[in-house]
Amino acid sequence: MIKKKILIATGGTGGHIFPALGIANNLIKNNYDVRLTIDERGLSYLDDNNSISFTKIPSSPIIKENIFKLLKSLLIIFSSIIKSLSLLLFLNRPNIILGMGGYASFPVCIAATILRIKFIIYENNLIIGKANRYLLPFAKNIFVSYKELEGVKEKEKKKVIEVGNIIREEIIGFNSKNVAKNNDGIFNILVFGGSQGAKIFAEKLPEVFRKMKKDGISFKVFQQCQLNQNKVLSDFYKKENINFELFNFTNKITNFYSKANLVITRSGASALGELINVKIPFIAIPLPTSADDHQFKNAKYYEKKGMCYLLEEKNISEHLYKLINSIINNNVKIQRIIQNQSQYSDKEVFNQLNNNIEKIINEKN
């Protein structure tokens, strides 16, 4: 039996890469011939055990800062479209292409449009991203995490298919309630800045933790940070006698999920989707400069459903300590969050994807 070919166009941050890897591995199990396109930034998220074939396609946003940067970014995009055309024509013309959002998927999807190859785009935020907004008129369909997606024109809404959050396979079925937590009265706080690490968390949160230590709260911090922040943070926590463990980027985040009683996180769609599925209470602190304020919209969506706490970055110093303290001292709050999260699951996401992809491939137009 000849395998059907699918090309997954991705790149950029872990929020794009991890869903791409999740669906790639699942499709391979379902007898698809899968290939990735990925940019330079995305390569860092492929571990040594990666067995999925990939081609590197350069990517760039349109930079309007000055004429030279604008011309350079346009040149990169144009050359990436040419490279994508060459890939699709001569190396591995697929039955269908799946663009995972972000500007790294843009050149491949434009090349697909030129060659009249069907492509689908995926949007996991609550407001459609700029690249996907440009591509949607040419796309066969758009897979979305939530039907409440904003920014889709009325005439394009018939293309929307709700599939849920595409998350890493190890997250499906992982439930923090089934993992033994410390029983020595220590409250474990995981600080998770997303795949890039949140620089501001390393600058502002230590003071919050110092106050907690001073007030006699028993806790341990598991904190993701950037490599250049390791020494400063380590020295600070040692000086303040704060129980801590630092880590940088890791593909094994479930090792930390299993220890956490509470997570402090940015509000990227993939990170929040994982936390909802593993049933861990979290405080979402959106990146205030995120495009179209999409991180705030992501966090607000979950807060309204009683699945998390929302705190704006500007209020960290004034309000984070009070919020953490109220959570630690009120177990009912934690249980209510977990109960609300338990109403949601993405365990059927891969079945939804497989069924819809197969249907779209088999459609005649």
N, C-alpha and C positions, 0 to 999 in steps of 0.2 A: 504494500500500500504506500503510495507517494505521500509524504508528509506535507501538510500545508505550511507555507512559510509566512512568518509574521516578523516584522521589524519594529522594535520598540525604540522610539526616539526620546532620549532623556539626557540629563546633565545637570550641572549646578549643585544644589544643596542636597542633603540627605532627604529632604521632604519630597524631592522628585526621584532620587535614586532608589530609595528603599521600596516604594510602591512598584517601581519598574522591575526591580529584582524579584519582588514577591510574585508578580504576575508572570514574569519570565520563567521562573522555576516551576510554577504551576502549569503553564502551557507546555513546557517540556515534558512534564509527567503525563500530559494528555496528548502526547505524540505530535506536537508541533515542532517545526524547525524554527528556532528562535535566534534572532540576532539583535544586538543592541547597537545604537549609535550613542556616543557619550562624549562630553567635552573634557578639557583638561582638568577642570575642577572636580568633575564626577569620578575621575579615575581613582582618587584617594579613598573612595568608599568601596572599591572592589577589593575584597580580601584575597589572600594568597590561594584560597580554595575555589575561587571563582572559575567555573568551567563554561560560562556562557560566552559565545563568540561576540566580539565587539569591534567596532570601527570608531576611531576618534574623529569627530567633526568639530572644528573650532566654532566658538559661539561668542556673540557679543550683543549687548543691548544697543539701542540707538542712543549714542551719547551726544547731547546737544550743548555741552559745556562751552565749546568753541569750535570753530570751523575745522581745525585740524583733527580734533578728536571725533567730530562728526564724520568726516571723510574716512578716517581710519576704521571706525565702527561699521560704516556702510561697506567698505572694502572687505572686511572680514565676513560680513553677512553674505555679500555677493559671492565670494570665493567658497563659502560653506555651501551655498546653494549649488554651485557648480560641482563641488565634490560629492554632494548628495545625489545629484543627477547621475554622475559617473557610477556611484555605488549601486543605485537602483537599476541602471541600464545594463551594467556589465558584470557585477559581482553576484548579486542575490536579489533579483526582482521579486518582491514578496507578493502574497495574495492580499495582504492588508497591512497597514501601518498604524501603530498606536502611538500618538504623541502625548507625552506625560505632562505637558504644560511647561511654562517658562520659555525663555528665549532660546534655550539649547535645542528645543524640538522644532523651532520655527523653520530653519532651512530645509530640513528633511520633509516637512509637511508641504512646503511650497514646491519642492521638487516633485512630490507625489501629485500635487495638483497639475503641474505641467505635463506629467506623464500619464495622467488620468488613472492613477492608482488610488483605490479607496483608502481613506484614512479616518481614524477616530481620534478625538482628543479627550483627555481626562482632566477634570477640574475637581479638586478636593477642598477648595476654600468655599466660603459662603458668598463670595463675589467673584465673578469670572475675571481671570487675569488678562493682562493686556495682550500677550501673545495669543492666547486662546480666543480672545475677542476678535482679533484680526483673522484668525484661521477658521472660525466657526462657519462663515458663509460658504466655505469650500469643503468643509468636513462632511462626511457621511452622517456621523452622529457625535454627540458629546456625552461621555459617561460622567456622571456626577455623584458625589458622596451624598448630597442632600437635595431634595426637590425644591428647597427654599432658596436655591442659588439666585443671586441677584445679577443684573447686568445683561441678561439674554433678551434680545429683541423679540417682540411678539411673533414675528414671522419665522424665527429660528427655534421656537420652543418645541416644535414637533420633533426636533432632533435630539431632545434631552432624554436620556435614559438613566434612571437612578439605580446605581449598583451598590452603593455603600462605600466605606473607606477601604481602599486597597492597602492593607497593612502586611507586615512581614509574617510569614507563615508560622513562625515560632510564637507569635503573639496570639494567634487563633487558639483558643482553648487554654491559654495561660491565664490563671486567675490568682491574684495575690492572696485571696482568702484561703487558698489551699496550700500556701507556702508558710512554713513555720516562721513566725517573727520572734524577735528577742522577747523573752519573758522576764527580763530583769528591770523593767520599769523605764527603760531608755526609749525615748521617742526618736525614731529615725527620720531625718529630713533629707530628701534627695533634691539637689539643685541641678536642674537639667536645662541647659541653654540651647538645646537643639544641636544639630550636627556641627554647627560652627562654634558653639560655646558662646555664652552671653558675657561679654566683657563687663557690662555694667553690673552684673550680679556679683562678680568678683570684687568690684569696687565698693558697692553699697551694702551687700548682705553681711560681711564680717562684723560690721558695727551692730547690726541687729542681733547677731549671734552672741556678741560680747555682752550685750544687755541681758540676753536670756541667761547666759552663764552667771552673770552677776546676781541675777534674781533667783538663782538656785534651781533653775529648770534643768532636768536631766535629759540630755539629748545627744545625738550624734549626727554630724553632717557628712553626707556623701556628695561631693561637689564636682561637677564637670567644669573645667576651666580651659583656657588656652595654655599652650606650653610655656609661654613667657610669663605666665602668672603663677606657675607652680611654687616657686621659691617664696615670693611675697606672701602668698596665702598660707603656705606651710609655716613660715616663720611667725606669722600673726597668730595662727591657731595654737601653735606650740606655746607662744608667749602667754596667751590668754588661758592656757590649759583647757582648750576646747577639744573634745573628742571628734576626730575628723578622718576622712579618707578622700583624697583627691584622685581624679581620673581625667584623662583627656578624651578624645573621640574613641568610641568603642562600638564594635558590631554586636557586642554581647550585653546590651543594655538590660536584658531580662535578669541578669545577675544582680543588678541594682534595684530593679523593680521589686524583686522578691524580698528585699530588705526594707523597703520604704513604707512608712506609715503616712507620709505626706510628701508631695512633690511640689516644688516651685519651678515653674517652667515658662518659657516663651509660648506663643500661641500659634505656632505653625500647625497647619491642618493635620499633618502626619503624626506629629507628637501628641496632639490632643486626641486624635483617633485611637492611638495606641493606649493612652492612659484610660480612656473610657472603656476599652475592651479588657484591660487588665484589672479594672475596678479599684483604682487607687485614688483617694481624694487628692485634689491638686489646687494650687493657687496659680491662676494664669495671669502673667504679666506681659501684655502685648508689646511688641516692638513698635514704638510710636511712629517710626519712619517707614513702616511697611507700606507697600504700594496699595493705594485706595483704602488704607487703614484696614486691610483684610484680617490682620491678626486680632484686632479689637472685635471685629464682627464675628470671627471664629469663637473667641472666648465668650462674647455676649450671648451667643446662641446656646452654649452649654450652661452658662450661668442661669439663663431664663428657665432651663429645664431642671435646675437644682442639682446639676452634676459637677459643679466646681465653684470656686471662688474667683472673682475677678478683681484685680488691683492694677491701677494704672501706674506706670513707671515713676511718674512724678510724685506719687504718694508712698513710695517704698519707705523712705526714712521716717515718715510720720505715722504710717498706719500698719506696716507689715508686722512689727512686733506684737501689736495688740491683736491682730488677726490670728497669728500663730498661737499666741497664748490662749485665746478664746477657744481655738480648735483643740488644743492639748487638754484643756480643762473641761471639755464638754464632749464626751464620747458619743452622745446622741447626735451631734452634728456630723461626726465622721460616719456613723452608721446610716444616717439619712442620705448623705452623699452617695455612699456605696449602694444603698437600696435603689436610688434613682439611676445610677449608672447600670445597675443590673437589669434594667428594663431594656437596655440596648445591647446589640451584638452584631458584629460583622462576620459571623461564622459562615454565612452563605455567600459572601462576596465573590469567591472564586467560581462557585457554581453559576452565579449571575453573569460573571464575565465570560466564562466558557460558552454558555448558552447564547449570549448576545453576539459574541464574536463569530461563532459558527453560523448563526442566522444571517449576519451581515455579509460574511464571505459568500454565502450561498445565494444571496439576492442577485438578480440579474443586472440591476442598475443601482 
